[in-house]
């Protein structure tokens, strides 16, 4: 849900936003009301399903207060200079990404070059610790996504995307109300089994070829569907893949079916809210 907040919060947002020509500010204004409501509903639903209750009694509150007091926010910060520099660069990175569409020269290059520039600056500044950085990267995961993009690109050259686009035309022909709703659900289901990043890349190319305006509800249907559909299965999005990888790394028991069993009610509720929001507010 949080990945829907800004244009750079998730990879599908960047892919689809760039293809549609949606600016950072426009994305935030249109998506933030949904994120606010969906977050509150998700937290409430999680509290009910997992039996999370407010602290009761002075003893429980005192114990919680002592745990909070024992937390050291500086724990894990090896270098104060590194922390300050990293904080400043993170802030500048967000500003640069947010203003990429209006900044001279940068708007001609795109956000990918902005990200690479900041990456080079950080690695150059702290080249002494670059080896630790490379060791921490999940190369298997990066290779997985790289191969997925290769498949999408080959599908485009083999005219498979054109064929899929023809299959989407009856859905789009249902109109901006019904059609957008059906496309949202379809993209959510598809992203849950194919990962939402290649799905977003594929649908962005298809919708871009059909010439929709940046404010079309079809773009937003794909944005919401791709993001929220990734919550259904552990292979639905990069964030769930990373989370499950870490869970398995620490040998915690979590099967594919167990993940879906817990995640499915949340995903259904979030998708229902998204469909209503796209149709009634953004449509």
C-alpha positions as CSV (number, residue, x, y, z in Angstrom):
1,X,0.0,0.0,0.0
2,X,2.8,2.4,0.9
3,X,4.3,1.7,-2.5
4,X,1.4,3.6,-4.1
5,X,2.2,6.9,-2.3
6,X,4.7,8.5,-4.7
7,X,6.0,8.0,-8.2
8,X,9.3,6.5,-6.9
9,X,7.8,4.4,-4.1
10,X,7.7,1.2,-6.3
11,X,9.2,0.1,-9.6
12,X,5.8,-0.3,-11.3
13,X,5.0,3.4,-10.5
14,X,8.2,4.5,-12.2
15,X,7.6,2.4,-15.3
16,X,4.0,3.3,-15.8
17,X,4.3,6.9,-14.6
18,X,7.1,7.5,-17.1
19,X,5.2,5.9,-19.9
20,X,2.0,7.9,-19.1
21,X,3.8,11.2,-18.4
22,X,2.5,11.5,-14.9
23,X,4.6,13.9,-12.8
24,X,5.7,13.3,-9.2
25,X,3.4,15.9,-7.7
26,X,0.3,14.8,-9.7
27,X,1.0,11.2,-8.7
28,X,1.2,12.1,-5.0
29,X,-2.0,14.2,-5.1
30,X,-4.1,11.5,-6.8
31,X,-2.7,8.5,-4.9
32,X,-2.3,9.8,-1.3
33,X,-6.0,9.9,-0.4
34,X,-6.3,6.2,-1.2
35,X,-3.1,5.3,0.6
36,X,-4.3,7.1,3.7
37,X,-7.6,5.3,3.8
38,X,-6.2,1.9,2.8
39,X,-3.4,2.1,5.4
40,X,-5.8,2.8,8.2
41,X,-8.1,-0.1,7.0
42,X,-5.2,-2.5,6.6
43,X,-3.9,-1.7,10.1
44,X,-7.4,-2.1,11.6
45,X,-7.9,-5.4,9.8
46,X,-4.5,-6.7,10.8
47,X,-5.2,-5.9,14.5
48,X,-8.4,-7.8,14.3
49,X,-7.1,-10.8,12.5
50,X,-3.9,-11.2,14.5
51,X,-5.6,-10.4,17.8
52,X,-3.5,-7.3,18.6
53,X,-5.0,-5.3,21.4
54,X,-4.2,-2.1,23.3
55,X,-2.0,-2.5,26.4
56,X,-4.0,-3.1,29.6
57,X,-2.9,-2.3,33.1
58,X,-0.1,-0.2,34.5
59,X,2.3,-3.1,34.6
60,X,2.1,-3.8,30.9
61,X,2.4,-0.1,30.0
62,X,5.4,0.3,32.3
63,X,7.1,-2.7,30.7
64,X,6.5,-1.3,27.2
65,X,7.8,2.1,28.3
66,X,11.0,0.5,29.6
67,X,11.5,-1.4,26.4
68,X,11.1,1.9,24.4
69,X,13.5,3.7,26.8
70,X,16.1,1.0,26.3
71,X,16.1,1.5,22.5
72,X,19.2,3.3,21.3
73,X,18.5,5.1,18.0
74,X,22.3,5.4,17.4
75,X,22.8,1.6,17.6
76,X,24.2,0.4,14.3
77,X,25.5,3.7,13.1
78,X,29.2,3.0,12.6
79,X,30.1,6.5,11.4
80,X,28.2,9.8,12.2
81,X,29.7,11.4,9.1
82,X,28.5,8.5,6.9
83,X,25.0,8.8,8.4
84,X,24.8,12.6,7.9
85,X,26.1,12.4,4.3
86,X,23.8,9.5,3.5
87,X,20.8,11.4,5.0
88,X,21.6,14.6,3.0
89,X,22.0,12.6,-0.2
90,X,18.8,10.7,0.4
91,X,16.9,14.0,0.7
92,X,18.6,15.4,-2.4
93,X,17.8,12.2,-4.3
94,X,14.1,12.5,-3.4
95,X,14.0,16.2,-4.4
96,X,15.9,15.4,-7.7
97,X,13.4,12.6,-8.5
98,X,10.4,14.7,-7.6
99,X,11.6,17.6,-9.9
100,X,13.0,15.5,-12.7
101,X,10.1,16.3,-15.0
102,X,10.7,20.1,-14.8
103,X,14.5,20.4,-14.3
104,X,16.4,21.5,-17.4
105,X,18.6,18.8,-18.9
106,X,17.5,16.2,-16.3
107,X,14.0,16.0,-17.8
108,X,15.6,15.0,-21.1
109,X,17.6,12.2,-19.5
110,X,15.0,10.6,-17.3
111,X,14.9,9.4,-13.7
112,X,17.1,6.4,-14.4
113,X,20.1,8.6,-14.9
114,X,19.3,10.5,-11.7
115,X,19.4,7.3,-9.7
116,X,22.6,6.2,-11.4
117,X,24.3,9.5,-10.7
118,X,23.5,9.3,-7.0
119,X,24.6,5.7,-6.9
120,X,28.0,6.7,-8.4
121,X,28.4,9.5,-5.9
122,X,27.7,7.3,-2.9
123,X,30.0,4.5,-4.2
124,X,32.8,7.0,-5.0
125,X,32.5,8.7,-1.6
126,X,32.7,5.5,0.3
127,X,34.7,3.3,-2.1
128,X,36.5,1.8,0.9
129,X,33.3,0.0,1.9
130,X,32.1,-0.9,-1.6
131,X,33.1,-4.5,-1.2
132,X,30.8,-4.9,1.8
133,X,28.0,-3.3,-0.3
134,X,28.5,-5.7,-3.1
135,X,28.6,-8.7,-0.7
136,X,25.2,-7.6,0.7
137,X,23.5,-7.5,-2.7
138,X,21.1,-10.3,-3.5
139,X,22.5,-11.1,-6.9
140,X,20.1,-14.0,-7.5
141,X,17.2,-11.6,-7.1
142,X,18.7,-9.0,-9.5
143,X,19.4,-11.7,-12.1
144,X,15.8,-12.9,-11.7
145,X,14.5,-9.4,-12.6
146,X,17.0,-8.9,-15.3
147,X,15.9,-12.1,-17.0
148,X,12.3,-11.0,-16.7
149,X,12.9,-7.8,-18.5
150,X,14.7,-9.7,-21.2
151,X,11.7,-11.8,-21.7
152,X,9.4,-8.8,-21.9
153,X,11.7,-7.1,-24.5
154,X,11.7,-10.3,-26.5
155,X,7.9,-10.5,-26.3
156,X,7.8,-7.0,-27.7
157,X,10.0,-7.9,-30.7
158,X,8.1,-11.1,-31.3
159,X,4.9,-9.1,-31.4
160,X,3.4,-11.0,-28.4
161,X,2.7,-7.6,-26.7
162,X,0.8,-6.5,-29.8
163,X,-1.3,-9.7,-29.5
164,X,-2.0,-9.1,-25.8
165,X,-2.9,-5.5,-26.7
166,X,-5.5,-6.8,-29.1
167,X,-6.8,-9.0,-26.4
168,X,-7.1,-6.0,-24.1
169,X,-9.1,-3.9,-26.6
170,X,-12.5,-5.6,-25.7
171,X,-11.8,-4.7,-22.0
172,X,-10.9,-1.1,-22.9
173,X,-13.9,-1.0,-25.1
174,X,-16.1,-1.4,-22.1
175,X,-15.4,2.3,-21.3
176,X,-13.5,4.2,-18.7
177,X,-15.7,3.0,-15.9
178,X,-16.3,-0.7,-16.4
179,X,-13.3,-1.2,-18.5
180,X,-10.9,0.4,-16.0
181,X,-12.4,-1.7,-13.2
182,X,-11.9,-4.9,-15.2
183,X,-8.4,-3.9,-16.2
184,X,-7.5,-3.2,-12.5
185,X,-8.7,-6.7,-11.4
186,X,-7.0,-8.4,-14.4
187,X,-3.7,-6.7,-13.8
188,X,-3.9,-7.6,-10.1
189,X,-4.4,-11.3,-10.8
190,X,-1.7,-11.3,-13.5
191,X,0.8,-9.5,-11.3
192,X,0.2,-12.0,-8.5
193,X,1.6,-14.9,-10.7
194,X,4.1,-13.1,-12.9
195,X,5.6,-10.4,-10.6
196,X,4.3,-6.8,-11.0
197,X,7.5,-5.3,-12.5
198,X,7.5,-7.2,-15.8
199,X,3.7,-6.9,-15.9
200,X,3.9,-3.1,-15.5
201,X,6.6,-2.9,-18.2
202,X,4.4,-4.9,-20.6
203,X,1.2,-3.0,-19.9
204,X,3.0,0.3,-20.1
205,X,4.2,-0.5,-23.6
206,X,0.7,-1.6,-24.6
207,X,-1.2,1.3,-23.2
208,X,1.5,3.7,-24.5
209,X,0.9,2.3,-28.0
210,X,-2.8,2.9,-27.7
211,X,-2.2,6.6,-27.0
212,X,-4.1,7.2,-23.8
213,X,-3.7,10.6,-22.1
214,X,-1.8,10.8,-18.8
215,X,-5.1,11.4,-16.8
216,X,-6.8,8.3,-18.2
217,X,-8.2,6.0,-15.6
218,X,-6.7,3.0,-17.5
219,X,-3.2,4.1,-16.4
220,X,-4.3,4.3,-12.8
221,X,-6.1,1.0,-13.1
222,X,-2.8,-0.7,-14.0
223,X,-0.9,1.2,-11.3
224,X,-3.2,0.2,-8.5
225,X,-3.7,-3.3,-9.9
226,X,0.0,-4.1,-10.4
227,X,0.9,-2.7,-6.9
228,X,-1.9,-4.4,-4.9
229,X,-1.9,-7.6,-6.9
230,X,1.7,-8.1,-5.7
231,X,0.3,-8.6,-2.2
232,X,-1.5,-11.8,-3.1
233,X,1.4,-14.2,-3.5
234,X,5.1,-14.2,-2.4
235,X,6.2,-13.8,-6.0
236,X,3.8,-10.9,-6.8
237,X,6.2,-8.1,-6.1
238,X,9.9,-7.3,-5.4
239,X,9.1,-6.4,-1.8
240,X,7.4,-9.7,-1.1
241,X,10.2,-11.6,-2.8
242,X,12.8,-9.8,-0.7
243,X,10.7,-10.4,2.5
244,X,10.2,-14.1,1.8
245,X,13.9,-14.5,0.9
246,X,14.9,-13.1,4.3
247,X,12.3,-15.3,6.0
248,X,13.7,-18.4,4.4
249,X,17.3,-17.2,5.1
250,X,16.5,-17.3,8.8
251,X,14.8,-20.7,8.3
252,X,11.4,-19.4,9.5
253,X,8.5,-21.7,8.3
254,X,6.4,-20.0,5.6
255,X,5.1,-21.9,2.6
256,X,3.5,-20.4,-0.6
257,X,0.1,-21.5,0.5
258,X,0.5,-20.1,4.0
259,X,1.5,-16.7,2.6
260,X,-1.5,-16.6,0.3
261,X,-3.9,-17.7,3.1
262,X,-2.8,-14.7,5.3
263,X,-2.4,-12.2,2.5
264,X,-5.5,-12.9,0.4
265,X,-8.1,-11.2,2.7
266,X,-5.9,-8.0,2.9
267,X,-5.4,-8.0,-0.9
268,X,-9.1,-8.4,-1.7
269,X,-10.1,-5.6,0.6
270,X,-7.4,-3.3,-0.8
271,X,-8.4,-4.1,-4.4
272,X,-12.1,-3.4,-3.6
273,X,-11.1,0.0,-2.1
274,X,-8.9,0.7,-5.1
275,X,-11.6,-0.2,-7.7
276,X,-14.0,2.2,-6.0
277,X,-11.4,4.9,-5.8
278,X,-10.3,4.6,-9.4
279,X,-13.9,4.5,-10.7
280,X,-15.5,7.1,-8.6
281,X,-12.6,9.6,-7.9
282,X,-10.1,9.1,-10.8
283,X,-12.5,8.0,-13.5
